[in-house]
Amino acid sequence: MKHITTLAILFISIITSTNCFAGKTVKIKLTGSTYEPIQLSIGETGRTEVISSLPYVVEIPKNQLPIKFKFQSQTYLYYDIDVPKKPFDTTGHVYVVKINETAMALRNNTMSQQNVAQQNFMGQSNLSEPIVGIDTSTGVNAAPITGIKNEKTLALIISNENYELASNVENATNDGLAFKEYCLKTLGIPNENLRYAKDLTYGKMRKSFSDILDLGDMMNGEANIIIYYAGHGIPDNQTKDAFLMPVDADGTDTDICMSLSSLYERINSKNINKCVIFLDACFSGAQRGGDMIVAARGVKLKPKETAPTGKTIVFSATSDDEAAYSHKQEKHGLFTYYLLSKLQESKGKTSLGELAEYIREKVSLESRRINNLPQTPRIAVSVGMENEWKSLKLIK
């Protein structure tokens, strides 16, 4: 394994703040460079967070100090860090986290002998490859830490940005990474209940959906499932049925795309409490910039409205033949930006009805302002949820 020194160093500064937890808290800011997800275990609290990019801010109650930070990944081995109770000065102390070179050498030798491939559960690309990062300390990416434990909720997040045979989806990776931060920090979904993957082929997409739904089915009707997708959608040219488009498809053959109606039927067949789906995609054949995915089609299509079944609520970025646009200044999809904004403002406690109204109002207005074109988010609700969905929340 090639050694890259810049990946080994994280700088930690400490700043005090209040009101995130009961009493005073401490913000610990990690800065540096990394090309891999790193799991951070915080003391003996059982709390873990996944660091997808740097800088990264960890906030903990001040009365938990001193505390030990442990870092784990599939590529490097890191030394632990002991954060002391005091002293704190006005500039903050700086600590350096370094790779454990001796342990790395031993592991690399073992790996080379066994020729072990580093692949994660979801079939995500090798973790030593660069992952587009987001600054989780500022703006809409700064997910509030609520301390909530949402152990009955499962989440599947798919970001399809880099397409092999079609145009890329601008900022889809940023969208997925930011939503993952909110799932972990704000909605309180345990790390082991969350599956995140990027740039999935047809086979990997099918397996991802099957895995999360099968896991939910094993929870005796108590599972709440959140599915988030950022990427291309496509309509069938003949039937107008809507499909999610994997990165190995070109948009001309929906046989190798994920049918929304089939997905809804699969969800309905499972014994779960409810499923909330967020789709930052359009199904008219257009891409985020408004041009066509398949240039030969020439015009956008109005996809058939696919009604969810069972206990499912679907938030879609567009209606009819509209395109889903980017918020270029914020480096997110327009739909995702306002989804995150409402979760940030409400600390995840917004009802689905309030969330739907906020997203619909903000996206419709901003799309006209920025693009001078319509984008109208749509909410589709299964018959079994029509009377109650507006009062439900993502946090139980």
Salt bridges, closest charged atoms under 4 A:
GLU49 OE2 - ARG47 NH2 2.48
ASP82 OD1 - LYS68 NZ 2.79
ASP89 OD2 - HIS93 ND1 3.82
GLU101 OE2 - HIS3 NE2 3.79
GLU170 OE1 - LYS328 NZ 2.92
ASP175 OD2 - ARG288 NH2 2.73
ASP175 OD1 - HIS332 ND1 2.73
GLU181 OE1 - LYS185 NZ 3.17
ASP199 OD2 - LYS198 NZ 3.14
ASP211 OD2 - LYS207 NZ 2.72
ASP214 OD1 - ARG266 NH2 3.16
ASP214 OD1 - LYS270 NZ 2.86
GLU222 OE1 - LYS152 NZ 2.83
ASP241 OD1 - LYS304 NZ 3.21
ASP280 OD2 - ARG288 NH2 3.18
GLU305 OE1 - ARG378 NH1 3.77
ASP320 OD1 - LYS302 NZ 3.79
GLU345 OE2 - LYS342 NZ 2.98
GLU366 OE2 - HIS327 NE2 3.83
GLU366 OE2 - ARG369 NH2 2.40
